[in-house]
């Protein structure tokens, strides 16, 4: 019994030592460290060697392609700041995982018609200087899938709050299309970040730029 408690405590301390973003307390920060360890060991994640170039403070929007359940963990491991994800309400309310999503400040999106409520919450977070992260396709979308237009919510948020969008392209994930399994299937991930997109543009122009970056970012090296 004592050995088990000591091992659990040692693991908790190890995870805390790997944390690089302050999520508001040790009860969440250790998960940040665990995420970074998982991504580094299993997915050869570059970590903060090639971090997301977010400002040290102030609002920012991170938008990436979405191919698996591993994707949000990869973004967390590349950021020096906490990321508040917009996620589908059915995912947000998953048993066991719900408390993690809530503690991390995730914003549930009702995809059955009340998405505006989530956008208002995300807008408030940006106005308070936080970082919002989301996947504009709205769900997992592989390169081999038929074309799917990105949702306009991310662009509207940027324009409303005059916040730049940091486009990210994720590649090298082996368990594409998988959700719960993906974090545990070894990969050699590649994370490419495009130059920030200015919100001072027409909505259609900004939407087209973002689509181009997250779907074919290799054509737009940073």
TISESE-404538 format. One record per residue (C-alpha): residue in three letters; x, y, z. Coordinates in steps of 0.2 Angstrom, whole numbers, padded with zeros to 4 digits, always signed. Last residue first. Layout:
BEGIN
alaXYZ ...
END
This chain:
BEGIN
unk+0034+0149-0208 unk+0032+0138-0223 unk+0017+0141-0234 unk+0015+0127-0246 unk+0017+0114-0232 unk+0002+0122-0225 unk-0010+0113-0237 unk-0026+0111-0227 unk-0023+0122-0212 unk-0015+0136-0222 unk-0027+0136-0237 unk-0043+0135-0226 unk-0036+0150-0215 unk-0033+0161-0231 unk-0050+0157-0238 unk-0059+0161-0221 unk-0049+0177-0220 unk-0054+0182-0237 unk-0072+0178-0235 unk-0073+0187-0218 unk-0066+0203-0225 unk-0049+0208-0217 unk-0043+0216-0202 unk-0042+0199-0192 unk-0023+0197-0198 unk-0018+0179-0200 unk-0003+0174-0190 unk+0011+0166-0200 unk+0009+0148-0202 unk+0014+0134-0190 unk+0019+0117-0195 unk+0019+0103-0183 unk+0026+0086-0188 unk+0022+0070-0178 unk+0031+0054-0177 unk+0018+0042-0171 unk+0016+0029-0158 unk-0002+0024-0155 unk-0008+0029-0137 unk-0015+0046-0141 unk-0025+0039-0156 unk-0035+0026-0147 unk-0048+0038-0139 unk-0052+0047-0155 unk-0047+0037-0171 unk-0048+0044-0189 unk-0029+0045-0191 unk-0020+0033-0179 unk-0003+0036-0187 unk-0001+0055-0184 unk+0012+0062-0196 unk+0004+0078-0199 unk-0003+0093-0190 unk-0005+0110-0199 unk-0007+0125-0188 unk-0015+0142-0191 unk-0012+0156-0178 unk-0027+0168-0180 unk-0025+0186-0175 unk-0038+0194-0163 unk-0048+0210-0168 unk-0061+0204-0156 unk-0076+0203-0168 unk-0065+0199-0183 unk-0056+0185-0175 unk-0072+0178-0167 unk-0080+0179-0184 unk-0066+0170-0192 unk-0067+0155-0180 unk-0086+0154-0181 unk-0085+0153-0201 unk-0085+0134-0201 unk-0072+0126-0213 unk-0079+0119-0229 unk-0078+0100-0231 unk-0069+0093-0246 unk-0072+0074-0248 unk-0061+0064-0236 unk-0043+0059-0241 unk-0035+0074-0232 unk-0044+0068-0216 unk-0058+0078-0207 unk-0062+0075-0189 unk-0075+0087-0183 unk-0080+0105-0184 unk-0068+0109-0199 unk-0062+0124-0189 unk-0053+0114-0176 unk-0052+0125-0161 unk-0040+0134-0149 unk-0044+0150-0139 unk-0030+0159-0130 unk-0035+0171-0115 unk-0034+0190-0114 unk-0050+0194-0106 unk-0058+0199-0122 unk-0053+0182-0129 unk-0062+0173-0115 unk-0078+0184-0118 unk-0078+0180-0136 unk-0076+0161-0133 unk-0091+0162-0121 unk-0101+0171-0135 unk-0095+0159-0148 unk-0101+0144-0136 unk-0119+0152-0135 unk-0119+0155-0153 unk-0117+0136-0156 unk-0135+0133-0151 unk-0142+0123-0166 unk-0138+0105-0165 unk-0119+0107-0164 unk-0120+0113-0146 unk-0102+0118-0142 unk-0094+0115-0125 unk-0080+0127-0120 unk-0065+0119-0112 unk-0059+0128-0096 unk-0046+0115-0092 unk-0055+0110-0076 unk-0071+0107-0086 unk-0062+0096-0099 unk-0054+0086-0085 unk-0070+0084-0076 unk-0079+0078-0091 unk-0067+0065-0095 unk-0074+0052-0083 unk-0090+0051-0092 unk-0091+0061-0109 unk-0100+0077-0107 unk-0087+0088-0116 unk-0087+0075-0131 unk-0106+0077-0133 unk-0104+0096-0131 unk-0093+0097-0146 unk-0076+0105-0141 unk-0070+0123-0141 unk-0053+0123-0133 unk-0046+0135-0120 unk-0027+0134-0122 unk-0015+0137-0108 unk+0001+0146-0112 unk+0018+0140-0116 unk+0011+0130-0131 unk+0017+0115-0141 unk+0012+0102-0129 unk-0006+0109-0128 unk-0007+0109-0147 unk-0001+0090-0148 unk-0014+0086-0134 unk-0028+0094-0144 unk-0023+0083-0160 unk-0022+0066-0152 unk-0041+0063-0154 unk-0038+0062-0173 unk-0037+0071-0189 unk-0042+0089-0186 unk-0033+0103-0195 unk-0028+0118-0184 unk-0034+0135-0177 unk-0026+0144-0163 unk-0034+0160-0158 unk-0024+0174-0148 unk-0028+0186-0134 unk-0016+0195-0123 unk+0000+0189-0115 unk+0016+0181-0119 unk+0012+0182-0138 unk+0010+0165-0146 unk+0023+0158-0157 unk+0018+0140-0155 unk+0033+0131-0150 unk+0047+0124-0160 unk+0059+0118-0146 unk+0044+0119-0134 unk+0039+0102-0138 unk+0046+0094-0153 unk+0034+0079-0152 unk+0042+0062-0154 unk+0025+0054-0154 unk+0026+0041-0140 unk+0039+0049-0128 unk+0037+0068-0132 unk+0018+0068-0134 unk+0015+0057-0118 unk+0027+0068-0108 unk+0020+0084-0114 unk+0002+0078-0109 unk+0008+0072-0092 unk+0015+0089-0089 unk-0001+0098-0093 unk-0010+0085-0083 unk+0000+0089-0068 unk-0005+0108-0071 unk-0023+0103-0068 unk-0024+0099-0049 unk-0008+0109-0047 unk-0017+0125-0050 unk-0023+0138-0062 unk-0019+0131-0079 unk-0001+0137-0078 unk+0009+0131-0093 unk+0026+0122-0094 unk+0022+0106-0084 unk+0036+0094-0085 unk+0040+0095-0066 unk+0021+0093-0062 unk+0021+0076-0071 unk+0036+0070-0062 unk+0028+0076-0045 unk+0012+0066-0049 unk+0023+0051-0054 unk+0032+0051-0038 unk+0016+0053-0028 unk+0009+0038-0037 unk+0024+0028-0034 unk+0024+0033-0015 unk+0006+0028-0014 unk+0009+0011-0022 unk+0024+0008-0010 unk+0014+0012+0005 unk+0000+0000+0000 
END
